[in-house]
Amino acid sequence: MTAVIEVTGLSKTFGSIRAVDDVSFTVEENKIYGLLGRNGAGKTTLMQLLTGQDFAMKGDIRVFGESPVENAHVLQRISFIKESQRYPDDFRVKHVFKSAPWFFANWDAEFAERLIGDFRLPLNQRIKKLSRGQLSSIGVIVGLASRAPLTFFDEPYLGLDAVARQTFYDRLLEDYAQNPRTVILSTHLIDEVANLLEHVLVIDQGRIIIDQDAESLRGTATAVVGVATAVDAFVGTREVIHRDRVGGLASVTIAGLDATERAAASAAGLELTPVSLQQLIIRRTNTSEREFEQSA
């Protein structure tokens, strides 16, 4: 596969804070990536570096084979949609969509019209009068209808209700199937987007801790539940990702189990349960679910 993004030894600091810390990874074309992690992990800073909106302290970034900084040839092929997207106060909704073709060579006006109907946007409403959800709708419509070869969504859909978010996911998948491009989704709503993702990048305290195909990642951990003594005996020296214990019962998340090991667990009276992508990331970042949800 062709690499759309190549990052080597990338670092960015703000005073004593290492927002991005010696990061290296590659993003291949025509895949949907999840850039995941809690608030303050470095997701937005990393995307700003990749889109030429900030300068690295160290390392190298290649987007479509070139540096993105002040590079119109690269930037005109990128769509970067943020939760805090800004528009001129005197703009009406219709002005956003009329001006979009100036910036995106692949803009599909017919698709945009369909999406405007799906999200029930009032075209004549002034931007400053819109609700947070309506502002989010503008962002996702621009991101989808731009059909940019490289599209970033930095949680612009957080203002949407559950129905509107599902509409976004459905339209993204439908259009991606017909018009492949590289999409990078940054989100806290991991369970909602898990089935969309083909590759997962997890950043924690500025460092990439997971860079893996989503399908293989889903099978890397299993929760073993049962009487604590039996669980401990079964786990032995295996890698433990997380451990919970209540009285005489225990639940231990461990890395990988083959068919023989699963049979042995059943014979020992233990229950094996799959670990969701969100739970796995919570375990790997040593974050409680409550803390993770609050960071959203």
C-alpha positions in Angstrom: 0.0 0.0 0.0 1.1 3.6 -0.7 2.0 5.7 2.4 0.0 8.9 2.7 1.7 10.0 5.9 5.2 9.1 7.1 6.3 10.3 10.5 9.7 9.8 12.0 10.9 10.8 15.5 8.4 13.6 15.8 8.4 15.7 19.0 6.5 18.9 20.1 6.8 20.5 23.5 5.0 23.4 25.2 7.3 24.5 27.9 7.8 21.4 30.1 4.9 19.5 28.5 5.8 16.9 25.9 2.6 17.0 23.8 4.1 14.7 21.2 7.1 12.6 22.2 9.4 10.9 19.7 6.5 9.6 17.6 7.0 7.4 14.4 4.2 5.8 12.3 2.9 5.4 8.8 -0.6 6.0 7.5 -1.6 4.0 4.3 -3.9 5.3 1.6 -7.6 4.4 1.5 -8.1 3.3 5.0 -10.1 4.6 8.0 -7.8 5.2 11.0 -8.8 5.8 14.6 -6.5 8.2 16.5 -7.6 7.4 20.0 -6.7 8.5 23.5 -8.0 10.7 26.3 -7.9 14.5 26.5 -4.4 15.9 26.7 -2.9 12.7 25.2 -1.6 14.7 22.2 -4.2 13.9 19.5 -5.0 17.4 18.4 -1.4 18.6 18.5 -0.4 15.6 16.4 -3.1 16.5 13.8 -2.0 20.1 13.8 1.5 19.1 13.0 0.4 16.7 10.2 -1.7 19.4 8.6 1.0 22.1 8.8 -0.8 24.2 11.4 2.1 23.9 13.9 5.8 23.4 13.8 7.6 20.3 15.1 10.5 20.7 17.5 12.2 17.6 16.2 11.5 14.9 13.6 10.2 14.6 10.1 6.7 14.6 8.6 5.9 13.6 5.0 2.4 13.9 3.7 1.9 12.7 0.1 5.8 12.6 0.1 6.3 16.2 1.1 6.5 18.5 4.1 3.0 19.9 4.8 4.3 23.2 6.2 3.3 26.1 3.9 2.9 23.7 1.1 -0.2 24.4 -1.0 0.3 21.3 -3.1 -0.2 19.2 0.0 -2.7 21.2 2.0 -5.2 21.5 -0.9 -5.6 17.7 -0.7 -6.4 17.8 3.1 -9.6 18.4 4.9 -9.2 19.0 8.7 -12.5 19.3 10.5 -12.4 20.3 14.2 -14.9 20.4 17.0 -14.2 24.1 17.5 -14.5 25.1 13.8 -14.8 28.8 13.4 -16.8 30.8 10.8 -17.3 34.5 10.2 -20.1 35.8 12.5 -22.0 37.3 9.6 -22.0 34.0 7.7 -25.2 32.1 7.2 -25.2 28.3 6.8 -25.5 28.5 3.0 -22.4 30.7 2.8 -20.3 27.9 4.2 -21.4 25.5 1.5 -21.1 28.1 -1.3 -17.5 28.8 -0.3 -16.4 25.2 0.2 -15.7 24.5 -3.5 -13.0 27.3 -3.4 -11.0 25.1 -1.0 -11.8 21.5 -2.1 -11.2 20.4 -5.6 -13.3 17.2 -5.1 -16.3 19.0 -3.6 -19.6 17.2 -4.3 -22.4 19.7 -4.2 -25.1 17.1 -4.8 -23.8 15.0 -1.9 -23.7 18.1 0.3 -27.3 18.9 -0.5 -28.3 15.3 0.6 -26.4 15.7 3.8 -27.9 19.1 4.5 -31.3 17.3 4.3 -30.2 14.4 6.5 -29.0 16.8 9.3 -31.9 19.2 8.8 -29.7 22.3 8.6 -31.5 25.7 8.2 -29.5 27.2 5.3 -30.6 30.8 6.0 -29.8 30.7 9.7 -26.8 32.9 10.9 -23.9 30.9 12.1 -23.8 32.7 15.5 -27.4 31.6 16.1 -26.8 27.9 15.6 -26.8 25.3 18.4 -23.7 23.2 19.1 -25.2 20.3 17.3 -26.0 22.3 14.2 -22.4 23.6 14.1 -21.2 20.1 14.4 -23.4 19.1 11.5 -21.8 21.8 9.3 -18.4 20.4 10.1 -19.2 16.8 9.3 -21.0 17.8 6.0 -17.9 19.7 4.9 -15.6 16.9 5.8 -17.7 14.3 3.9 -18.6 16.3 0.9 -15.1 17.6 0.4 -14.0 14.1 -0.5 -10.4 15.2 0.2 -7.8 12.4 -0.3 -6.8 12.9 3.4 -9.6 13.8 5.8 -9.2 14.5 9.5 -12.2 14.6 11.9 -11.1 15.9 15.3 -14.2 15.1 17.3 -16.5 17.5 15.4 -19.4 15.2 15.9 -19.5 15.4 19.8 -22.2 18.0 19.6 -24.5 15.7 17.7 -27.2 13.6 19.3 -27.1 9.8 19.0 -29.3 9.7 15.9 -27.2 12.4 14.1 -23.9 10.6 15.0 -25.2 7.4 13.6 -26.2 9.3 10.4 -22.7 10.5 10.2 -21.2 7.0 10.6 -23.6 5.6 8.0 -22.9 8.3 5.4 -19.2 8.1 6.0 -19.2 4.3 5.3 -21.5 4.5 2.3 -19.4 7.2 0.7 -16.1 5.7 1.6 -17.1 2.5 -0.1 -17.8 4.4 -3.3 -15.1 7.0 -3.0 -12.1 5.6 -1.1 -9.8 8.0 0.6 -7.8 8.1 3.8 -9.8 9.2 6.9 -8.5 9.8 10.4 -11.1 9.9 13.2 -10.1 11.3 16.5 -12.7 10.4 19.2 -13.5 9.4 22.7 -16.6 7.5 21.5 -14.6 4.4 20.8 -17.4 1.8 21.1 -19.5 3.8 18.6 -16.8 4.0 15.9 -15.1 0.6 16.6 -16.7 -1.1 13.6 -15.7 1.7 11.3 -12.0 1.5 12.0 -9.5 -0.5 9.9 -6.4 0.6 11.8 -5.9 2.0 15.3 -3.3 4.5 16.6 -3.5 5.1 20.4 -1.6 8.0 21.8 -1.0 8.4 25.6 1.1 11.1 27.2 2.5 12.1 23.8 3.6 8.6 22.7 2.1 6.1 20.3 1.4 3.0 22.5 -0.7 1.1 20.0 -0.3 1.0 16.2 -2.2 -2.0 14.9 -4.7 -3.3 12.5 -8.1 -3.0 14.2 -9.2 -6.6 13.4 -6.1 -8.2 14.9 -6.2 -5.7 17.9 -9.7 -6.9 18.8 -8.5 -10.4 19.4 -5.5 -9.5 21.5 -7.1 -9.5 24.9 -9.6 -11.7 26.9 -11.1 -11.3 30.3 -10.9 -14.4 32.5 -13.5 -14.4 35.3 -14.0 -16.8 38.2 -12.9 -17.8 41.6 -9.8 -15.8 42.4 -7.6 -18.8 43.2 -8.6 -20.6 39.9 -8.0 -17.4 37.9 -4.6 -16.8 39.4 -3.6 -20.4 38.8 -4.7 -20.1 35.2 -3.1 -16.7 34.5 0.3 -17.8 35.9 3.0 -15.8 34.3 0.9 -14.5 31.3 0.9 -10.8 30.6 -1.8 -9.1 32.7 -3.3 -6.0 31.2 -5.8 -5.4 34.0 -6.9 -7.1 37.2 -10.1 -6.6 39.3 -10.9 -8.5 42.5 -14.0 -8.5 44.7 -14.0 -10.8 47.6 -13.2 -14.3 46.4 -13.9 -13.5 42.7 -11.5 -12.1 40.2 -11.5 -10.7 36.6 -8.2 -10.6 34.8 -7.6 -9.2 31.4 -4.8 -11.0 29.6 -3.2 -10.8 26.3 -4.3 -13.4 23.8 -5.5 -17.0 24.2 -5.2 -19.9 21.7 -7.8 -22.6 21.4 -5.9 -25.0 23.7 -5.7 -22.3 26.4 -9.4 -21.5 26.1 -10.3 -25.2 26.5 -8.1 -25.3 29.6 -9.9 -22.3 31.1 -13.3 -23.9 30.5 -12.1 -27.1 32.1 -11.1 -25.0 35.2 -14.6 -23.6 35.4 -13.6 -20.1 34.3 -15.6 -17.8 32.1 -13.9 -16.1 29.1 -15.4 -12.8 27.8 -14.3 -10.7 24.9 -12.8 -7.2 25.6 -14.2 -4.4 23.6 -11.8 -2.0 21.8 -12.7 0.8 24.2 -12.1 -1.4 27.3 -8.8 -2.6 25.8 -7.6 1.0 25.3 -8.7 1.9 28.8 -6.7 -1.0 30.2 -3.6 -0.2 28.0 -3.6 3.4 29.1 -4.1 2.5 32.8 -7.1 4.7 32.9 -10.3 4.0 34.7 -13.5 3.9 32.6 -14.9 6.8 34.7 -11.8 8.9 34.0 -11.9 8.1 30.3 -15.6 9.0 30.0 -15.1 12.2 31.9 -12.3 13.2 29.5 -14.9 13.1 26.7 
